Amino acid sequence: MTAWRSSHSTYPKYAMPNKWLEEISLCERRRFSRDLHDGIGQSLFSLKFRLDRMISEGGDKELETLGREVSQLMAEVRGLA
């Protein structure tokens, strides 16, 4: 057993550096996914809701185009999260 391993034997979960890095990476991916959903996703949803309301009240073609673009952005964010 190496000196490093024996000195860290009380922390078996993190005894192997690769396992520790994998766990950190997984935690960061989860946090990033939550941030996307809770932040950007919610903002895009709110924007889409307001655009749809404006379009239903007689909005022009530019608003419809913006609505489609926001829908595409929402789909991309969901794909990342």
C-alpha positions in Angstrom: 0.0 0.0 0.0 1.4 3.4 -0.9 2.1 6.0 1.8 -0.7 8.3 0.4 -3.3 5.5 0.6 -2.4 4.4 4.1 -2.4 8.0 5.4 -5.9 8.5 3.9 -7.4 5.1 4.8 -9.9 6.8 7.1 -11.6 8.3 4.0 -12.1 5.3 1.8 -14.6 7.2 -0.4 -11.9 9.5 -1.5 -9.0 7.2 -1.3 -8.6 7.1 -5.0 -8.1 10.5 -6.7 -10.0 9.5 -9.8 -13.1 8.6 -7.8 -12.9 11.9 -6.0 -12.6 13.8 -9.4 -15.5 11.8 -10.8 -17.7 12.7 -7.9 -16.8 16.4 -8.1 -17.5 16.4 -11.8 -20.9 14.8 -11.3 -21.8 17.3 -8.6 -20.8 20.2 -10.8 -22.9 18.8 -13.7 -25.9 18.5 -11.5 -25.4 22.1 -10.2 -25.0 23.4 -13.7 -28.1 21.6 -14.8 -30.1 23.1 -11.9 -28.8 26.5 -12.6 -29.8 26.3 -16.3 -33.3 25.1 -15.4 -33.9 27.5 -12.5 -32.3 30.5 -14.0 -32.2 30.7 -17.8 -35.0 28.2 -18.3 -37.4 30.2 -16.1 -36.5 33.5 -17.7 -37.0 32.1 -21.2 -40.4 30.6 -20.2 -41.5 34.0 -18.8 -40.4 35.8 -22.0 -42.2 33.2 -24.2 -45.4 33.6 -22.1 -45.3 37.4 -22.6 -44.6 37.1 -26.3 -47.5 34.7 -26.8 -49.8 37.1 -25.0 -48.7 40.0 -27.2 -49.1 37.9 -30.3 -52.6 36.8 -29.3 -53.5 40.5 -28.7 -52.6 41.3 -32.4 -48.8 41.2 -32.5 -47.0 41.4 -35.8 -44.8 38.9 -37.6 -41.7 40.0 -35.8 -43.2 39.0 -32.5 -44.1 35.6 -34.0 -40.5 35.2 -35.2 -39.2 36.1 -31.7 -41.6 33.6 -30.2 -40.2 30.8 -32.4 -36.6 31.8 -31.6 -37.3 31.8 -27.8 -38.9 28.3 -28.2 -35.8 27.1 -30.0 -33.6 28.5 -27.2 -35.8 26.8 -24.6 -35.3 23.5 -26.4 -31.6 24.0 -26.5 -31.4 24.8 -22.8 -33.4 21.7 -22.0 -31.0 19.7 -24.1 -28.1 21.0 -22.1 -29.7 20.4 -18.8 
